Amino acid sequence: MTVKIGLKCTECGEINYTTTKNSKTYTEKFEARKYCSRDKKHTVHKEVKLKS
């Protein structure tokens, strides 16, 4: 079962990226270092739910 998730910047709070994940095989919260256009640097982005 794949679900859409958003990746939210931990520093500015903006959702900069969207992606999908298989919730049955990957049950942990997704976290990645991505580029934030507001901060103009790479920051940690964490998984958040998107409105359907």
PyMOL Python script that loads the backbone (N, CA, C, O; Angstrom):
from pymol import cmd

cmd.read_pdbstr("""\
ATOM      1  N   MET A   1       0.846  -1.170   0.000  1.00  0.00           N
ATOM      2  CA  MET A   1       0.000   0.000   0.000  1.00  0.00           C
ATOM      3  C   MET A   1       0.897   1.241   0.000  1.00  0.00           C
ATOM      4  O   MET A   1       1.603   1.491   0.977  1.00  0.00           O
ATOM      5  N   THR A   2       0.877   2.006  -1.066  1.00  0.00           N
ATOM      6  CA  THR A   2       1.685   3.218  -1.141  1.00  0.00           C
ATOM      7  C   THR A   2       0.846   4.425  -0.760  1.00  0.00           C
ATOM      8  O   THR A   2      -0.330   4.520  -1.113  1.00  0.00           O
ATOM      9  N   VAL A   3       1.465   5.339  -0.038  1.00  0.00           N
ATOM     10  CA  VAL A   3       0.797   6.556   0.393  1.00  0.00           C
ATOM     11  C   VAL A   3       1.653   7.751   0.016  1.00  0.00           C
ATOM     12  O   VAL A   3       2.880   7.654  -0.035  1.00  0.00           O
ATOM     13  N   LYS A   4       1.003   8.883  -0.249  1.00  0.00           N
ATOM     14  CA  LYS A   4       1.728  10.116  -0.545  1.00  0.00           C
ATOM     15  C   LYS A   4       2.137  10.764   0.770  1.00  0.00           C
ATOM     16  O   LYS A   4       1.354  10.821   1.718  1.00  0.00           O
ATOM     17  N   ILE A   5       3.377  11.252   0.813  1.00  0.00           N
ATOM     18  CA  ILE A   5       3.860  11.958   1.989  1.00  0.00           C
ATOM     19  C   ILE A   5       4.524  13.255   1.558  1.00  0.00           C
ATOM     20  O   ILE A   5       4.966  13.384   0.416  1.00  0.00           O
ATOM     21  N   GLY A   6       4.591  14.199   2.458  1.00  0.00           N
ATOM     22  CA  GLY A   6       5.300  15.439   2.214  1.00  0.00           C
ATOM     23  C   GLY A   6       6.559  15.459   3.063  1.00  0.00           C
ATOM     24  O   GLY A   6       6.610  14.839   4.124  1.00  0.00           O
ATOM     25  N   LEU A   7       7.583  16.181   2.588  1.00  0.00           N
ATOM     26  CA  LEU A   7       8.813  16.331   3.344  1.00  0.00           C
ATOM     27  C   LEU A   7       8.905  17.779   3.816  1.00  0.00           C
ATOM     28  O   LEU A   7       9.033  18.702   3.011  1.00  0.00           O
ATOM     29  N   LYS A   8       8.839  17.963   5.132  1.00  0.00           N
ATOM     30  CA  LYS A   8       8.778  19.287   5.738  1.00  0.00           C
ATOM     31  C   LYS A   8      10.139  19.650   6.328  1.00  0.00           C
ATOM     32  O   LYS A   8      10.751  18.851   7.036  1.00  0.00           O
ATOM     33  N   CYS A   9      10.601  20.855   6.032  1.00  0.00           N
ATOM     34  CA  CYS A   9      11.876  21.353   6.551  1.00  0.00           C
ATOM     35  C   CYS A   9      11.773  21.545   8.058  1.00  0.00           C
ATOM     36  O   CYS A   9      10.791  22.101   8.549  1.00  0.00           O
ATOM     37  N   THR A  10      12.785  21.086   8.793  1.00  0.00           N
ATOM     38  CA  THR A  10      12.759  21.217  10.247  1.00  0.00           C
ATOM     39  C   THR A  10      13.117  22.624  10.704  1.00  0.00           C
ATOM     40  O   THR A  10      12.797  22.997  11.832  1.00  0.00           O
ATOM     41  N   GLU A  11      13.771  23.415   9.860  1.00  0.00           N
ATOM     42  CA  GLU A  11      14.177  24.767  10.260  1.00  0.00           C
ATOM     43  C   GLU A  11      13.112  25.819   9.949  1.00  0.00           C
ATOM     44  O   GLU A  11      12.782  26.632  10.811  1.00  0.00           O
ATOM     45  N   CYS A  12      12.571  25.812   8.726  1.00  0.00           N
ATOM     46  CA  CYS A  12      11.594  26.856   8.380  1.00  0.00           C
ATOM     47  C   CYS A  12      10.153  26.354   8.449  1.00  0.00           C
ATOM     48  O   CYS A  12       9.239  27.173   8.535  1.00  0.00           O
ATOM     49  N   GLY A  13       9.914  25.042   8.414  1.00  0.00           N
ATOM     50  CA  GLY A  13       8.564  24.498   8.528  1.00  0.00           C
ATOM     51  C   GLY A  13       7.799  24.405   7.225  1.00  0.00           C
ATOM     52  O   GLY A  13       6.604  24.110   7.239  1.00  0.00           O
ATOM     53  N   GLU A  14       8.453  24.650   6.096  1.00  0.00           N
ATOM     54  CA  GLU A  14       7.794  24.617   4.792  1.00  0.00           C
ATOM     55  C   GLU A  14       7.875  23.212   4.200  1.00  0.00           C
ATOM     56  O   GLU A  14       8.906  22.548   4.311  1.00  0.00           O
ATOM     57  N   ILE A  15       6.781  22.756   3.566  1.00  0.00           N
ATOM     58  CA  ILE A  15       6.784  21.468   2.869  1.00  0.00           C
ATOM     59  C   ILE A  15       7.326  21.716   1.472  1.00  0.00           C
ATOM     60  O   ILE A  15       6.649  22.315   0.637  1.00  0.00           O
ATOM     61  N   ASN A  16       8.545  21.255   1.215  1.00  0.00           N
ATOM     62  CA  ASN A  16       9.225  21.530  -0.039  1.00  0.00           C
ATOM     63  C   ASN A  16       9.140  20.392  -1.040  1.00  0.00           C
ATOM     64  O   ASN A  16       9.261  20.634  -2.241  1.00  0.00           O
ATOM     65  N   TYR A  17       8.935  19.161  -0.591  1.00  0.00           N
ATOM     66  CA  TYR A  17       8.964  17.999  -1.472  1.00  0.00           C
ATOM     67  C   TYR A  17       7.800  17.082  -1.165  1.00  0.00           C
ATOM     68  O   TYR A  17       7.301  17.050  -0.041  1.00  0.00           O
ATOM     69  N   THR A  18       7.362  16.322  -2.186  1.00  0.00           N
ATOM     70  CA  THR A  18       6.375  15.260  -2.002  1.00  0.00           C
ATOM     71  C   THR A  18       6.928  13.993  -2.609  1.00  0.00           C
ATOM     72  O   THR A  18       7.685  14.036  -3.578  1.00  0.00           O
ATOM     73  N   THR A  19       6.550  12.866  -2.040  1.00  0.00           N
ATOM     74  CA  THR A  19       6.999  11.573  -2.529  1.00  0.00           C
ATOM     75  C   THR A  19       6.005  10.512  -2.085  1.00  0.00           C
ATOM     76  O   THR A  19       5.018  10.832  -1.423  1.00  0.00           O
ATOM     77  N   THR A  20       6.246   9.267  -2.432  1.00  0.00           N
ATOM     78  CA  THR A  20       5.411   8.155  -1.996  1.00  0.00           C
ATOM     79  C   THR A  20       6.269   7.161  -1.234  1.00  0.00           C
ATOM     80  O   THR A  20       7.484   7.090  -1.419  1.00  0.00           O
ATOM     81  N   LYS A  21       5.611   6.394  -0.374  1.00  0.00           N
ATOM     82  CA  LYS A  21       6.319   5.325   0.324  1.00  0.00           C
ATOM     83  C   LYS A  21       5.370   4.166   0.546  1.00  0.00           C
ATOM     84  O   LYS A  21       4.156   4.350   0.632  1.00  0.00           O
ATOM     85  N   ASN A  22       5.929   2.973   0.639  1.00  0.00           N
ATOM     86  CA  ASN A  22       5.168   1.780   0.932  1.00  0.00           C
ATOM     87  C   ASN A  22       5.066   1.678   2.449  1.00  0.00           C
ATOM     88  O   ASN A  22       6.067   1.418   3.117  1.00  0.00           O
ATOM     89  N   SER A  23       3.882   1.876   2.996  1.00  0.00           N
ATOM     90  CA  SER A  23       3.717   1.932   4.443  1.00  0.00           C
ATOM     91  C   SER A  23       3.800   0.554   5.106  1.00  0.00           C
ATOM     92  O   SER A  23       3.982   0.474   6.321  1.00  0.00           O
ATOM     93  N   LYS A  24       3.672  -0.518   4.342  1.00  0.00           N
ATOM     94  CA  LYS A  24       3.770  -1.854   4.935  1.00  0.00           C
ATOM     95  C   LYS A  24       5.216  -2.288   5.128  1.00  0.00           C
ATOM     96  O   LYS A  24       5.543  -2.941   6.119  1.00  0.00           O
ATOM     97  N   THR A  25       6.084  -1.928   4.184  1.00  0.00           N
ATOM     98  CA  THR A  25       7.476  -2.369   4.301  1.00  0.00           C
ATOM     99  C   THR A  25       8.352  -1.347   5.014  1.00  0.00           C
ATOM    100  O   THR A  25       9.372  -1.721   5.594  1.00  0.00           O
ATOM    101  N   TYR A  26       7.990  -0.082   4.989  1.00  0.00           N
ATOM    102  CA  TYR A  26       8.778   0.970   5.621  1.00  0.00           C
ATOM    103  C   TYR A  26       7.897   1.689   6.625  1.00  0.00           C
ATOM    104  O   TYR A  26       7.234   2.670   6.289  1.00  0.00           O
ATOM    105  N   THR A  27       7.891   1.195   7.877  1.00  0.00           N
ATOM    106  CA  THR A  27       6.955   1.703   8.877  1.00  0.00           C
ATOM    107  C   THR A  27       7.489   2.914   9.635  1.00  0.00           C
ATOM    108  O   THR A  27       6.715   3.622  10.278  1.00  0.00           O
ATOM    109  N   GLU A  28       8.800   3.167   9.574  1.00  0.00           N
ATOM    110  CA  GLU A  28       9.379   4.299  10.301  1.00  0.00           C
ATOM    111  C   GLU A  28       9.138   5.605   9.548  1.00  0.00           C
ATOM    112  O   GLU A  28       8.845   5.599   8.353  1.00  0.00           O
ATOM    113  N   LYS A  29       9.265   6.722  10.260  1.00  0.00           N
ATOM    114  CA  LYS A  29       9.144   8.040   9.631  1.00  0.00           C
ATOM    115  C   LYS A  29      10.339   8.275   8.718  1.00  0.00           C
ATOM    116  O   LYS A  29      11.478   7.998   9.094  1.00  0.00           O
ATOM    117  N   PHE A  30      10.078   8.784   7.521  1.00  0.00           N
ATOM    118  CA  PHE A  30      11.129   9.052   6.550  1.00  0.00           C
ATOM    119  C   PHE A  30      11.808  10.370   6.894  1.00  0.00           C
ATOM    120  O   PHE A  30      11.142  11.333   7.275  1.00  0.00           O
ATOM    121  N   GLU A  31      13.132  10.416   6.760  1.00  0.00           N
ATOM    122  CA  GLU A  31      13.906  11.614   7.066  1.00  0.00           C
ATOM    123  C   GLU A  31      15.082  11.682   6.099  1.00  0.00           C
ATOM    124  O   GLU A  31      15.773  10.686   5.885  1.00  0.00           O
ATOM    125  N   ALA A  32      15.313  12.868   5.510  1.00  0.00           N
ATOM    126  CA  ALA A  32      16.399  13.014   4.539  1.00  0.00           C
ATOM    127  C   ALA A  32      16.928  14.445   4.574  1.00  0.00           C
ATOM    128  O   ALA A  32      16.223  15.375   4.966  1.00  0.00           O
ATOM    129  N   ARG A  33      18.186  14.601   4.157  1.00  0.00           N
ATOM    130  CA  ARG A  33      18.771  15.944   4.011  1.00  0.00           C
ATOM    131  C   ARG A  33      18.509  16.396   2.584  1.00  0.00           C
ATOM    132  O   ARG A  33      19.002  15.793   1.630  1.00  0.00           O
ATOM    133  N   LYS A  34      17.729  17.462   2.445  1.00  0.00           N
ATOM    134  CA  LYS A  34      17.351  17.999   1.145  1.00  0.00           C
ATOM    135  C   LYS A  34      17.612  19.504   1.136  1.00  0.00           C
ATOM    136  O   LYS A  34      17.833  20.117   2.181  1.00  0.00           O
ATOM    137  N   TYR A  35      17.581  20.088  -0.071  1.00  0.00           N
ATOM    138  CA  TYR A  35      17.811  21.524  -0.223  1.00  0.00           C
ATOM    139  C   TYR A  35      16.534  22.292   0.091  1.00  0.00           C
ATOM    140  O   TYR A  35      15.467  21.974  -0.436  1.00  0.00           O
ATOM    141  N   CYS A  36      16.642  23.300   0.947  1.00  0.00           N
ATOM    142  CA  CYS A  36      15.512  24.177   1.282  1.00  0.00           C
ATOM    143  C   CYS A  36      15.683  25.492   0.532  1.00  0.00           C
ATOM    144  O   CYS A  36      16.684  26.184   0.718  1.00  0.00           O
ATOM    145  N   SER A  37      14.727  25.840  -0.304  1.00  0.00           N
ATOM    146  CA  SER A  37      14.832  27.064  -1.105  1.00  0.00           C
ATOM    147  C   SER A  37      14.661  28.318  -0.254  1.00  0.00           C
ATOM    148  O   SER A  37      15.178  29.374  -0.619  1.00  0.00           O
ATOM    149  N   ARG A  38      13.961  28.234   0.853  1.00  0.00           N
ATOM    150  CA  ARG A  38      13.782  29.406   1.716  1.00  0.00           C
ATOM    151  C   ARG A  38      15.073  29.710   2.494  1.00  0.00           C
ATOM    152  O   ARG A  38      15.467  30.870   2.614  1.00  0.00           O
ATOM    153  N   ASP A  39      15.729  28.664   3.022  1.00  0.00           N
ATOM    154  CA  ASP A  39      16.969  28.849   3.783  1.00  0.00           C
ATOM    155  C   ASP A  39      18.206  28.883   2.889  1.00  0.00           C
ATOM    156  O   ASP A  39      19.276  29.313   3.319  1.00  0.00           O
ATOM    157  N   LYS A  40      18.055  28.427   1.640  1.00  0.00           N
ATOM    158  CA  LYS A  40      19.151  28.368   0.670  1.00  0.00           C
ATOM    159  C   LYS A  40      20.327  27.524   1.163  1.00  0.00           C
ATOM    160  O   LYS A  40      21.489  27.893   0.992  1.00  0.00           O
ATOM    161  N   LYS A  41      19.999  26.374   1.782  1.00  0.00           N
ATOM    162  CA  LYS A  41      21.009  25.425   2.224  1.00  0.00           C
ATOM    163  C   LYS A  41      20.346  24.058   2.424  1.00  0.00           C
ATOM    164  O   LYS A  41      19.120  23.950   2.423  1.00  0.00           O
ATOM    165  N   HIS A  42      21.158  23.030   2.594  1.00  0.00           N
ATOM    166  CA  HIS A  42      20.649  21.692   2.843  1.00  0.00           C
ATOM    167  C   HIS A  42      20.266  21.565   4.318  1.00  0.00           C
ATOM    168  O   HIS A  42      21.049  21.901   5.206  1.00  0.00           O
ATOM    169  N   THR A  43      19.051  21.076   4.562  1.00  0.00           N
ATOM    170  CA  THR A  43      18.560  20.890   5.921  1.00  0.00           C
ATOM    171  C   THR A  43      17.877  19.529   6.010  1.00  0.00           C
ATOM    172  O   THR A  43      17.644  18.876   4.993  1.00  0.00           O
ATOM    173  N   VAL A  44      17.560  19.109   7.223  1.00  0.00           N
ATOM    174  CA  VAL A  44      16.851  17.847   7.441  1.00  0.00           C
ATOM    175  C   VAL A  44      15.370  18.070   7.156  1.00  0.00           C
ATOM    176  O   VAL A  44      14.772  19.026   7.650  1.00  0.00           O
ATOM    177  N   HIS A  45      14.783  17.180   6.356  1.00  0.00           N
ATOM    178  CA  HIS A  45      13.363  17.216   6.050  1.00  0.00           C
ATOM    179  C   HIS A  45      12.736  15.941   6.605  1.00  0.00           C
ATOM    180  O   HIS A  45      13.260  14.845   6.406  1.00  0.00           O
ATOM    181  N   LYS A  46      11.598  16.092   7.309  1.00  0.00           N
ATOM    182  CA  LYS A  46      10.926  14.946   7.924  1.00  0.00           C
ATOM    183  C   LYS A  46       9.566  14.731   7.281  1.00  0.00           C
ATOM    184  O   LYS A  46       8.972  15.652   6.721  1.00  0.00           O
ATOM    185  N   GLU A  47       9.091  13.508   7.372  1.00  0.00           N
ATOM    186  CA  GLU A  47       7.815  13.103   6.771  1.00  0.00           C
ATOM    187  C   GLU A  47       6.624  13.706   7.507  1.00  0.00           C
ATOM    188  O   GLU A  47       6.577  13.727   8.737  1.00  0.00           O
ATOM    189  N   VAL A  48       5.654  14.201   6.717  1.00  0.00           N
ATOM    190  CA  VAL A  48       4.369  14.671   7.249  1.00  0.00           C
ATOM    191  C   VAL A  48       3.260  14.126   6.350  1.00  0.00           C
ATOM    192  O   VAL A  48       3.492  13.815   5.182  1.00  0.00           O
ATOM    193  N   LYS A  49       2.060  14.015   6.904  1.00  0.00           N
ATOM    194  CA  LYS A  49       0.916  13.567   6.116  1.00  0.00           C
ATOM    195  C   LYS A  49       0.438  14.694   5.211  1.00  0.00           C
ATOM    196  O   LYS A  49       0.498  15.865   5.586  1.00  0.00           O
ATOM    197  N   LEU A  50      -0.035  14.340   4.018  1.00  0.00           N
ATOM    198  CA  LEU A  50      -0.627  15.306   3.102  1.00  0.00           C
ATOM    199  C   LEU A  50      -2.139  15.155   3.127  1.00  0.00           C
ATOM    200  O   LEU A  50      -2.659  14.060   3.344  1.00  0.00           O
ATOM    201  N   LYS A  51      -2.836  16.252   2.906  1.00  0.00           N
ATOM    202  CA  LYS A  51      -4.293  16.189   2.828  1.00  0.00           C
ATOM    203  C   LYS A  51      -4.678  15.496   1.527  1.00  0.00           C
ATOM    204  O   LYS A  51      -4.082  15.752   0.481  1.00  0.00           O
ATOM    205  N   SER A  52      -5.662  14.630   1.594  1.00  0.00           N
ATOM    206  CA  SER A  52      -6.084  13.872   0.409  1.00  0.00           C
ATOM    207  C   SER A  52      -6.964  14.662  -0.501  1.00  0.00           C
ATOM    208  O   SER A  52      -7.396  14.154  -1.536  1.00  0.00           O
TER     209      SER A  52
END
""", "prot")
cmd.dss("prot")
cmd.show_as("cartoon", "prot")
cmd.util.cbc("prot")
cmd.orient("prot")
